[in-house]
Amino acid sequence: MIPPQGIAAERTFLLAEIKMLGVVCEVQIPEAIDEGAATAGAIADRVGAQTDATERVLRFLASRGWFARKRDGSYRLNARSRALRGNDPQSLRDWVRFMAADWHWDIWNQAIRPVRDGESAATAALGKPFFDWVHEDRLDAGVTFDAAMRSLSSVAGPLVVKAVSLDGVASICDVGGGTGRLLRALLDAAPVTRGTVVDLADVVSGAGEVLGDLPAQRWSALAGSFFEPGAIPEGHDRYVMQAIMHDWPDDQAGAILRNVRAAMSTDSRLWVIDSILDPSERDDMSKAVDMLMLTVTEGGRERTQSEWEQLFSVNGFRIESQTQLPLLIWVFTLAPV
């Protein structure tokens, strides 16, 4: 039996796990092992790293379930580490790089600000809100962040496709959809449906890399802010927002919902893809993501079922249905009222 003090001490080393996962992703160790089991020396030679440090990092991460260590001391990929390869169809490599980035940790170093002072950790660390900083000051950080969001979409996309009905849907608008990764999954599942992705100009400019091999009449990319009235195009059967609402406090989230509502007809529906926070003490991902929102955003939060219902109802929507996905996220189908 481990005493409580031992558990407390062990948990603090999650810091090391996150950082070392970021290191192996940056130097592309999962890709170096992809060919088969290899010793730390062989892996270090492939990526230009130091053998002793590589051995120690892999030994630590293997103990945490990220790699498999064979009896001869060589390492191979397992289900977790295969997902860290950049060439994996549902790679989470860029998400790990985002979570382990030095500039991201600069924000976490200010995590006391919202708790003690009610101030923004991101603004304290960066001098301005996170989303402004990545689009105005540190474009390289913006590239990393956008890639992290695409990686999550590549995982969620196939799950969303199975959760929603595309029967009779002629057009879809992905609001705040980045480069259109989720939209691509939906369009692949509905070959006669056309789609539009809307996001800031520097983000949506990359949509051609994701959607460009589709017939030109099936897709379009539109630069605009979902905070700007009239920026969301009218006339689509379905509108979709993935992991957008939780980035914003209720007043700004409500403004986004009202702008989408203004673009919809009475027959249109909005799919909101986000988490539902369980307020009990049960350990779940939504509570961890809520800490990310508390620290990185300017008032964003995960919401309970009742908080979602309130947010939707005061901004012109009712929940028509909701479906839970395996990643503990939900798809709300909203009807305008």
N, C-alpha and C positions, 0 to 999 in steps of 0.2 A: 504494500500500500504506500503510495506516494503522499507525504504530508502536504497540507495546503501550501506551505512555504515553497516546497519543491515544485508544485504545479505553477505557482506564481512566477518563480524564477524561470522555469522552462518556457512559459508563454512569452516572456520578454524577448526571447530569441527569435520570435517571428520577424523581428527587424532584420536579422541576418538572413533568414530564408528569402524574404522579398528582395533584398539587395543582391544576393548571390544568384537568384533566378534572373534578375536583370543583367548581371554580368555574363552568364552563360548565353543569354540571348544576344547580347551586344557582340560577343566574339564568335557567335554562331556555332557553339558546341553541339547543339542538337543536330544540326545539318552535318557536322563532321562525323557524328556517330551513325548517321542514317544508313551507311553502307553495311553496318554490322557491328558486333561487339569489338571494342578496341581498348587498349590500355590507355591510361592517362597520358603516358609519354607519346603514344601515337596520335592521340587527340590533340595534345598540345602542339605537336609538330604541324598538324594540318591547319591549325588556326593561328599559329605564330604566338603561342602563349608559353608560360613557364610550367614545366612538368610538375614540380612539387606542389605549387599552388593549385594547379588544375586537379591533381589527385585529391587534395584536401577539400576543395569545393565540391567535387563530384561525390566524394565519400559522405560529406554532410548532406547534400541534397538527396542522395540515395537513401539515407537514413530517414528522410522526410517523405519518401515515396515518389520522388521525381525521376529517378533513374533506377535501373536494376544493376546490381553488382554481382558478377559471377564469382565462382570459387577461385578462379585463377587471377582475380583482381581486375579483370577487364569490365568495361561498362557497356551497357546496351540501353536502347530506348524502351520505355514502357508506354502505356496508353497516355499518361500525362505528358511525358516529355515529347512524344510524337506531335502533340498539339502545339509545341513550342517551335516547330520548324517553320521557317518562313514560307516554304512551298506547300504546307498542308492546306487543303481546301478550306478548312475552318481553323486556321492558325490563330493562336492567341499570343503570338510572339510580340506583336506591337502593343497589345494591352499590358503585358508584363513590362515592356520597355517604358511605357508611360508611367506605370505605378512605381517603377524603380528609378525614374529620372531624377537627377540632382535637383533641378528646378522645381519638380513636384514636391520633393522633400523639403525644400525651402518653405513652401506653403505650410506643410505639416509642422514645421518648427514654430509656426505662429498659431498653432491650434488652440492655445490658451485664450486668444483674443475674443472669439465669439462666446466662449464660456464665461470668461471673467468680465469682459467689457462690452459684450454685444457688438463687437466690431468684426470686420471681415479679415480672416486670416490671409486670404489671397491678396487683398489690397495692402495689408501690412507688409507682406513679403515682396510683392511685385511693384507696388506703387499705383496699381490700378486693378479693376476687376479682371479675373482670369481670362474670360472670353475676349475682352478688349486687348489684353496683353498678348495672347497668342496670335491675334490677327493683326496687331499693329507694331509690336515691339520685337517679338521673338518668333519669326516665321518658321524657324526650324522646330521650335517647340510646338507650333501649330501643326506642322506636318506630322510630328509624332502623335499628337493628340487625335488628329483626324484619322490617322492610321489605326489607332486604338479603337476608335468608334467603328471604323469599317470592320475590324476583326470581330467585334461583338455582333455586328449585323450579319456577318457571314455565318455565325453560329445560330443566331435567332431566326434568320430568314426562312430556312426550311421548316422550322417549327411553326412559325406564323402561318406559312402557306397551308399547313395541315389544319390549323385552328380556325381559319376563316373560309367562308363560302365565296367563290369567285364566279359562280353561275350567273350569267347575265350581266356581269360587270364589264362595261365597255371601256371605262377609263378610271385611272387611279392617279391621285396626286400625293406624292410623298413630301410632306411638309417638314423642312429642316432635315432632309434626307441625305445630306452630305453628297457623296458621289453616286448615290443611287443603288447601293448594294442590296438593300431590302427590296427596293422597287424591282431590281433585276430578278430576284427570286420569285416575286409575284408575277411578273411578266412571263417568265419561263413556264410557270404553272398555268398560265392563261394565254395561249398563243395568239388569240385575236384581240386581246386587250392592249390599249395604248396607255402610256404613263408619262407623267411629268414630275421631275424632281425639282424642288425649290430650296435654295439655301443661299448663303452669302456668296458673293462673286468669286472670292479666292478659293472657296471650297468646291462649289458646284462646277467650276471650270474643269475639274477632273472627271466629270461624269462620262465623258467620251471613252475613258479607259474601261469603264464598267459596262456601259450600255451601247457603245459605238458599233458593235458588230450586229446589232439588231437593225431591221429595216428602218430607215429614217422616219417614216410615218408613224412608227410605233413608240417613239420616245422624244422627249424634249427636256432641256435643262433651262431653268429660269432663275436668274439672280434676283434675290430680294430678301428682305427681313420679315419674319413672321410677326414682328411687332408693328409693321407698317400697314395701316389699313389699305386694302385694295391690292396688296402685293401677292396674295394667294389667288390663283386663277379660278374663275368660276366654271361651272359646267361639268365637273367630274362626278362619277357615280360614287366613288369611294375616296376618302381622304385618310391618310395614315400618318401618325406621329409616333416614332419609336424613341423612348428615353429622352423626351423633350420636356415634358411637364415637370419632372422632378428636379430640373435644373433651376427652377424659378419659384419665388414665393407666390402666394395666392393671387396677389394683384396682377403681377405680370403673367402668370399662367392663365389667369382669367382673360387678360387682353389677347393672348394668343388664341384661346378658344373662341372668343367673340369674332376675331378676324377670320378664323376658319368657318365659323357659323355663317358669317356674311357671304361667303363664297358658295355655300351649299344650297341646293334646292331641298324641297320637302322630302324628296325621295333619296337624297344622298345620305350616306352614313360615314361616320368618322370612327376609325380604329385607333384607339390610344393604347399603346403597348408600354407598360410600366409595371412596377412592383406594387404589391399591397403589403404594407407593414403590419405585422402581427404584434400588437402591443404587449403580449405576454412575454415571459422571460425565455421563451423558446429561442434557441440559437438559430438564426436564419440569415441569409444573405442581405435581406432588405435592411436590417439594422446596421450592418457594416457599410452598405452603400449610403445609408443616411449619414454616417460619419464623414464619408467622402463629400456629400453635399454640404454638410455643416462647415467643412473646412475649405473646400475649393470654390464654392459658389457664393453668390451674394443673396443668401436667403433661401436657396433651394432645399428641398426636403423630400423624403419618402412619406407616403400618406397611408393612413388606415382606410379601411373600406368606407367608413362614415365620412372621412375627410374627402375622399374621392367623390362620393355621392353629393356632398355639399358643393364642392368646386364645380362639378358638372351642372348641377341644377341651377345655380345662380348665374350661370353663363350660357344658358339657352339649350341645354342638352338633358336627355334622360338616358339611363343605361337600358339598352334593349336586351343585351346579353353580355356575359363575360365568361372567358375560358382561361383556365390556368395552363401554362406551358411547363415542360419539365425543368426549365431553368428557374422556376419559382417566380416567373413574371406572368403577367396577365394580359389578355387582349380584351379591352372593353369595346363593344360595339355600341356607339352612341347615335341616337336619333335626335334631330333638331326638334325643339318644341317652340 
